[in-house]
Amino acid sequence: MSLPDQNNPYGGPQGQQQPQAQQAGQPAQQPAQQQQQPYGYPQHPAAGQPYPMYPGGPGPYGAVEYPTSIPGKATAARIMMFISAGLQSLLSLLLLIGIAVAKDDFEEGFQDGSGVDVPAEAVAVVAGIYLVHAILGIVLASMFGKGAGGVRVGSIVWLSFLILFGVLALPLGIIWVTLGIISIVMVANRNTGRWFARPRQ
């Protein structure tokens, strides 16, 4: 009977006794192993315990931080909407008043200034459309403080038409084009979107 090789790295240490159950011919019992979670999967919490929170994560794994007061970019866009809508409504009212007071003189002056022979009624219809658009802009801007996501979408649509109307009214409309582009960028800002998407109480 040969002795175990002392240089064998897989051999047990010398003098180590086998378990008594194995010496008696009975199989040795393996120690209980703890069940391990697969790598990369989070451990499920025990019953009644909340899920872990991850900053910025959606659903039960985290919470999105909403601003508690209206952001500065939303306020700036709101002011520019008031300014552009106010100027638009003022000019539209002046056109409508001028057409109502002196229709013939208005047509002659409009033709001399633009070089286009346009009936006063057509100008009045366009001025009425501009006036309605301006009133909608004032209403949307006034709802920034309490408005939901629909106010934000409506404001972006309104500003898009503001840019279009400004292009049609060039060179004077450059004011509306500039204010409209800047306002759209600010309304589409992520922080502004969180303000409009904040939970209501």
TAZI-V909141 format. One record per residue. N is the residue number from 0. RES is the residue in one letter. PSI is psi in radians with two decimals (NA if undefined). OMEGA is omega in degrees with one decimal (999 if undefined). Layout:
# TAZI-V909141
n->N res->RES psi->PSI omega->OMEGA
n->N res->RES psi->PSI omega->OMEGA
This chain:
# TAZI-V909141
n->0 res->M psi->2.15 omega->-174.7
n->1 res->S psi->2.58 omega->177.8
n->2 res->L psi->2.61 omega->177.7
n->3 res->P psi->2.52 omega->-179.7
n->4 res->D psi->2.19 omega->-178.8
n->5 res->Q psi->-0.40 omega->-179.7
n->6 res->N psi->-0.01 omega->-179.7
n->7 res->N psi->2.04 omega->-178.4
n->8 res->P psi->-0.32 omega->-178.2
n->9 res->Y psi->-0.13 omega->-179.9
n->10 res->G psi->2.60 omega->179.6
n->11 res->G psi->2.88 omega->178.2
n->12 res->P psi->2.62 omega->-178.8
n->13 res->Q psi->2.48 omega->174.3
n->14 res->G psi->0.05 omega->-179.4
n->15 res->Q psi->2.22 omega->-178.1
n->16 res->Q psi->2.44 omega->174.7
n->17 res->Q psi->2.68 omega->177.5
n->18 res->P psi->2.58 omega->-176.7
n->19 res->Q psi->-0.62 omega->-179.4
n->20 res->A psi->-0.63 omega->179.6
n->21 res->Q psi->-0.60 omega->178.2
n->22 res->Q psi->-0.53 omega->-179.7
n->23 res->A psi->0.03 omega->178.4
n->24 res->G psi->0.10 omega->179.3
n->25 res->Q psi->2.52 omega->-178.9
n->26 res->P psi->2.45 omega->180.0
n->27 res->A psi->2.46 omega->-179.9
n->28 res->Q psi->2.31 omega->178.4
n->29 res->Q psi->2.47 omega->176.6
n->30 res->P psi->2.55 omega->-178.9
n->31 res->A psi->2.31 omega->-179.8
n->32 res->Q psi->2.43 omega->178.3
n->33 res->Q psi->2.40 omega->179.7
n->34 res->Q psi->2.21 omega->-177.1
n->35 res->Q psi->2.56 omega->177.1
n->36 res->Q psi->2.55 omega->175.4
n->37 res->P psi->2.60 omega->-177.7
n->38 res->Y psi->2.33 omega->176.6
n->39 res->G psi->-0.14 omega->179.9
n->40 res->Y psi->2.34 omega->178.9
n->41 res->P psi->2.57 omega->178.1
n->42 res->Q psi->2.37 omega->179.5
n->43 res->H psi->2.37 omega->179.2
n->44 res->P psi->2.76 omega->178.3
n->45 res->A psi->2.90 omega->-177.4
n->46 res->A psi->2.31 omega->178.8
n->47 res->G psi->-0.10 omega->-179.7
n->48 res->Q psi->2.50 omega->-178.4
n->49 res->P psi->2.80 omega->175.6
n->50 res->Y psi->2.69 omega->178.1
n->51 res->P psi->2.63 omega->-177.1
n->52 res->M psi->2.29 omega->175.7
n->53 res->Y psi->2.25 omega->-176.0
n->54 res->P psi->2.25 omega->177.7
n->55 res->G psi->-0.02 omega->-178.2
n->56 res->G psi->2.71 omega->-177.9
n->57 res->P psi->2.85 omega->171.1
n->58 res->G psi->-2.55 omega->-176.4
n->59 res->P psi->-0.18 omega->-177.3
n->60 res->Y psi->-0.04 omega->179.4
n->61 res->G psi->3.04 omega->-178.4
n->62 res->A psi->2.40 omega->177.9
n->63 res->V psi->2.33 omega->-179.8
n->64 res->E psi->2.14 omega->178.6
n->65 res->Y psi->2.49 omega->178.6
n->66 res->P psi->2.49 omega->-179.5
n->67 res->T psi->-0.24 omega->175.6
n->68 res->S psi->2.77 omega->-175.9
n->69 res->I psi->2.25 omega->-177.3
n->70 res->P psi->2.81 omega->-178.0
n->71 res->G psi->-0.66 omega->179.9
n->72 res->K psi->-0.63 omega->176.6
n->73 res->A psi->-0.67 omega->177.2
n->74 res->T psi->-0.72 omega->179.1
n->75 res->A psi->-0.74 omega->177.7
n->76 res->A psi->-0.67 omega->178.4
n->77 res->R psi->-0.75 omega->179.9
n->78 res->I psi->-0.75 omega->-179.8
n->79 res->M psi->-0.58 omega->175.1
n->80 res->M psi->-0.72 omega->176.4
n->81 res->F psi->-0.76 omega->-177.8
n->82 res->I psi->-0.88 omega->-177.9
n->83 res->S psi->-0.73 omega->178.8
n->84 res->A psi->-0.64 omega->178.3
n->85 res->G psi->-0.78 omega->177.6
n->86 res->L psi->-0.71 omega->-179.1
n->87 res->Q psi->-0.76 omega->179.3
n->88 res->S psi->-0.64 omega->179.5
n->89 res->L psi->-0.82 omega->-180.0
n->90 res->L psi->-0.65 omega->179.1
n->91 res->S psi->-0.73 omega->178.5
n->92 res->L psi->-0.71 omega->178.8
n->93 res->L psi->-0.70 omega->177.5
n->94 res->L psi->-0.78 omega->-179.3
n->95 res->L psi->-0.70 omega->178.7
n->96 res->I psi->-0.73 omega->178.8
n->97 res->G psi->-0.69 omega->178.1
n->98 res->I psi->-0.69 omega->-178.5
n->99 res->A psi->-0.61 omega->-176.1
n->100 res->V psi->-0.83 omega->-175.4
n->101 res->A psi->1.47 omega->-176.9
n->102 res->K psi->-0.86 omega->-176.9
n->103 res->D psi->-0.79 omega->179.2
n->104 res->D psi->-0.64 omega->178.9
n->105 res->F psi->-0.75 omega->-179.8
n->106 res->E psi->-0.72 omega->179.0
n->107 res->E psi->-0.76 omega->179.4
n->108 res->G psi->-0.68 omega->178.9
n->109 res->F psi->-0.69 omega->179.2
n->110 res->Q psi->-0.69 omega->178.8
n->111 res->D psi->-0.65 omega->-177.2
n->112 res->G psi->-0.67 omega->-176.2
n->113 res->S psi->-0.32 omega->-177.7
n->114 res->G psi->0.23 omega->-178.3
n->115 res->V psi->2.30 omega->179.2
n->116 res->D psi->1.77 omega->-177.2
n->117 res->V psi->2.31 omega->177.4
n->118 res->P psi->2.61 omega->-178.9
n->119 res->A psi->-0.52 omega->179.6
n->120 res->E psi->-0.70 omega->179.1
n->121 res->A psi->-0.70 omega->177.6
n->122 res->V psi->-0.65 omega->179.3
n->123 res->A psi->-0.68 omega->178.4
n->124 res->V psi->-0.78 omega->179.0
n->125 res->V psi->-0.74 omega->178.5
n->126 res->A psi->-0.64 omega->176.9
n->127 res->G psi->-0.70 omega->177.2
n->128 res->I psi->-0.75 omega->177.9
n->129 res->Y psi->-0.67 omega->-179.0
n->130 res->L psi->-0.77 omega->177.7
n->131 res->V psi->-0.74 omega->178.6
n->132 res->H psi->-0.70 omega->179.6
n->133 res->A psi->-0.71 omega->179.1
n->134 res->I psi->-0.71 omega->177.2
n->135 res->L psi->-0.67 omega->177.9
n->136 res->G psi->-0.70 omega->178.0
n->137 res->I psi->-0.70 omega->178.8
n->138 res->V psi->-0.78 omega->179.7
n->139 res->L psi->-0.76 omega->-179.3
n->140 res->A psi->-0.60 omega->179.0
n->141 res->S psi->-0.28 omega->-178.7
n->142 res->M psi->0.11 omega->-179.2
n->143 res->F psi->-0.58 omega->-176.1
n->144 res->G psi->-0.57 omega->-176.5
n->145 res->K psi->-0.01 omega->-173.6
n->146 res->G psi->2.69 omega->177.5
n->147 res->A psi->-2.84 omega->-176.6
n->148 res->G psi->-0.50 omega->178.6
n->149 res->G psi->-0.57 omega->177.9
n->150 res->V psi->-0.68 omega->179.6
n->151 res->R psi->-0.81 omega->179.4
n->152 res->V psi->-0.78 omega->178.5
n->153 res->G psi->-0.63 omega->179.2
n->154 res->S psi->-0.69 omega->178.3
n->155 res->I psi->-0.73 omega->177.2
n->156 res->V psi->-0.76 omega->-179.7
n->157 res->W psi->-0.74 omega->179.8
n->158 res->L psi->-0.57 omega->176.9
n->159 res->S psi->-0.74 omega->176.1
n->160 res->F psi->-0.57 omega->176.9
n->161 res->L psi->-0.74 omega->177.9
n->162 res->I psi->-0.74 omega->178.9
n->163 res->L psi->-0.81 omega->178.8
n->164 res->F psi->-0.59 omega->177.4
n->165 res->G psi->-0.66 omega->177.2
n->166 res->V psi->-0.70 omega->179.7
n->167 res->L psi->-0.40 omega->-177.1
n->168 res->A psi->0.32 omega->178.3
n->169 res->L psi->2.57 omega->6.0
n->170 res->P psi->-0.27 omega->-179.5
n->171 res->L psi->-0.54 omega->-176.2
n->172 res->G psi->-0.04 omega->177.9
n->173 res->I psi->-0.49 omega->178.2
n->174 res->I psi->-0.78 omega->-178.8
n->175 res->W psi->-0.62 omega->178.2
n->176 res->V psi->-0.80 omega->-178.6
n->177 res->T psi->-0.85 omega->-179.8
n->178 res->L psi->-0.63 omega->-179.7
n->179 res->G psi->-0.75 omega->-179.7
n->180 res->I psi->-0.80 omega->-180.0
n->181 res->I psi->-0.72 omega->-178.1
n->182 res->S psi->-0.68 omega->178.8
n->183 res->I psi->-0.74 omega->178.6
n->184 res->V psi->-0.72 omega->-178.5
n->185 res->M psi->-0.66 omega->178.5
n->186 res->V psi->-0.60 omega->179.7
n->187 res->A psi->-0.03 omega->179.3
n->188 res->N psi->2.57 omega->-176.9
n->189 res->R psi->-0.74 omega->-179.5
n->190 res->N psi->-0.65 omega->175.6
n->191 res->T psi->-0.69 omega->177.6
n->192 res->G psi->-0.65 omega->177.0
n->193 res->R psi->-0.56 omega->177.8
n->194 res->W psi->-0.76 omega->-179.7
n->195 res->F psi->-0.44 omega->-178.9
n->196 res->A psi->0.12 omega->-176.7
n->197 res->R psi->2.60 omega->178.6
n->198 res->P psi->2.46 omega->178.6
n->199 res->R psi->2.56 omega->178.8
n->200 res->Q psi->NA omega->999
